């Protein structure tokens, strides 16, 4: 079957499915989709080697829709994975369903990219309509890359701001830690000073209070020994009791005296 035969057969199927059908030339037709807001007109251009290559679908007016690019070309998934046995009428039905669910919004103006510089930069030659489609898709990829770049810049700006915030928070914690360390050092210095004063006080006790108390105890022990001696002289206690008590008191007095005089 020749290419023209394939085109004519496909056009006949489309004409039966979409009543508002108009044949512009053997390779181009016009149809319309009945949407809620009115009819939406499309142009369908077949390649000379159809069905080896997919048809191009264009909106008759510039419109804003995820499936319509800046040149008015209607993108459909099968275009990039085209096979000769694809049912093109089913593809049109899916596009009509998508437009019914999410109608295209006509726009008055469109900012077109500088595709001449794009063509020169990519070293591309336009010899047939598919080459133009490649340029259109390349332009769309550039737009997507610009969006990704902007998102990347935005994300990295947020990341930098977050890092700056964390740095400021860290520096604040460091500053707080410095204040706590300085407070700790001040308290530690006060504790050392108190320890020195306590040590000095203890030295005073050991040097003055303890010897005085030992002296008092020694005097009391000596007085007790003299009292026992007096009682013995007056024969108020027996010899054995005198010896035991007097000897014990003299030992205590001697031990206290040695402790008191120890350097």
GIDA-V774598 format. One record per residue. N is the residue number from 1. RES is the residue in one small letter. SS is DSSP state (H for helix, E for strand, - for the rest). Layout:
# GIDA-V774598
N_RES_SS ; N_RES_SS
This chain:
# GIDA-V774598
1_x_- ; 2_x_- ; 3_x_H ; 4_x_H ; 5_x_H ; 6_x_H ; 7_x_H ; 8_x_H ; 9_x_H ; 10_x_H ; 11_x_H ; 12_x_H ; 13_x_H ; 14_x_H ; 15_x_H ; 16_x_H ; 17_x_H ; 18_x_- ; 19_x_- ; 20_x_- ; 21_x_- ; 22_x_E ; 23_x_E ; 24_x_E ; 25_x_E ; 26_x_- ; 27_x_- ; 28_x_E ; 29_x_E ; 30_x_E ; 31_x_E ; 32_x_E ; 33_x_E ; 34_x_E ; 35_x_E ; 36_x_- ; 37_x_- ; 38_x_E ; 39_x_E ; 40_x_E ; 41_x_E ; 42_x_E ; 43_x_E ; 44_x_E ; 45_x_E ; 46_x_- ; 47_x_- ; 48_x_- ; 49_x_- ; 50_x_- ; 51_x_- ; 52_x_- ; 53_x_- ; 54_x_- ; 55_x_- ; 56_x_E ; 57_x_E ; 58_x_E ; 59_x_E ; 60_x_- ; 61_x_- ; 62_x_- ; 63_x_E ; 64_x_E ; 65_x_E ; 66_x_- ; 67_x_- ; 68_x_E ; 69_x_- ; 70_x_- ; 71_x_- ; 72_x_- ; 73_x_E ; 74_x_E ; 75_x_- ; 76_x_- ; 77_x_H ; 78_x_H ; 79_x_H ; 80_x_- ; 81_x_- ; 82_x_- ; 83_x_- ; 84_x_- ; 85_x_- ; 86_x_- ; 87_x_- ; 88_x_H ; 89_x_H ; 90_x_H ; 91_x_H ; 92_x_H ; 93_x_H ; 94_x_H ; 95_x_H ; 96_x_H ; 97_x_H ; 98_x_H ; 99_x_H ; 100_x_H ; 101_x_H ; 102_x_- ; 103_x_- ; 104_x_- ; 105_x_E ; 106_x_E ; 107_x_- ; 108_x_- ; 109_x_- ; 110_x_- ; 111_x_- ; 112_x_- ; 113_x_- ; 114_x_- ; 115_x_H ; 116_x_H ; 117_x_H ; 118_x_H ; 119_x_H ; 120_x_H ; 121_x_H ; 122_x_H ; 123_x_- ; 124_x_- ; 125_x_- ; 126_x_- ; 127_x_- ; 128_x_- ; 129_x_H ; 130_x_H ; 131_x_H ; 132_x_H ; 133_x_H ; 134_x_H ; 135_x_H ; 136_x_H ; 137_x_H ; 138_x_H ; 139_x_H ; 140_x_H ; 141_x_H ; 142_x_H ; 143_x_H ; 144_x_H ; 145_x_H ; 146_x_H ; 147_x_H ; 148_x_H ; 149_x_H ; 150_x_H ; 151_x_H ; 152_x_H ; 153_x_H ; 154_x_H ; 155_x_H ; 156_x_H ; 157_x_H ; 158_x_H ; 159_x_H ; 160_x_H ; 161_x_H ; 162_x_H ; 163_x_H ; 164_x_H ; 165_x_H ; 166_x_H ; 167_x_H ; 168_x_H ; 169_x_H ; 170_x_H ; 171_x_H ; 172_x_H ; 173_x_H ; 174_x_H ; 175_x_H ; 176_x_H ; 177_x_H ; 178_x_H ; 179_x_H ; 180_x_H ; 181_x_H ; 182_x_H ; 183_x_H ; 184_x_H ; 185_x_H ; 186_x_H ; 187_x_H ; 188_x_H ; 189_x_H ; 190_x_H ; 191_x_H ; 192_x_H ; 193_x_H ; 194_x_H ; 195_x_H ; 196_x_H ; 197_x_H ; 198_x_H ; 199_x_H ; 200_x_H ; 201_x_H ; 202_x_H ; 203_x_H ; 204_x_H ; 205_x_H ; 206_x_H ; 207_x_H ; 208_x_H ; 209_x_H ; 210_x_H ; 211_x_H ; 212_x_H ; 213_x_H ; 214_x_H ; 215_x_H ; 216_x_H ; 217_x_H ; 218_x_H ; 219_x_H ; 220_x_H ; 221_x_H ; 222_x_H ; 223_x_H ; 224_x_H ; 225_x_H ; 226_x_H ; 227_x_H ; 228_x_H ; 229_x_H ; 230_x_H ; 231_x_H ; 232_x_H ; 233_x_H ; 234_x_- ; 235_x_- ; 236_x_- ; 237_x_- ; 238_x_- ; 239_x_H ; 240_x_H ; 241_x_H ; 242_x_H ; 243_x_H ; 244_x_H ; 245_x_H ; 246_x_H ; 247_x_H ; 248_x_H ; 249_x_H ; 250_x_H ; 251_x_H ; 252_x_H ; 253_x_H ; 254_x_H ; 255_x_H ; 256_x_H ; 257_x_H ; 258_x_H ; 259_x_H ; 260_x_H ; 261_x_- ; 262_x_- ; 263_x_-
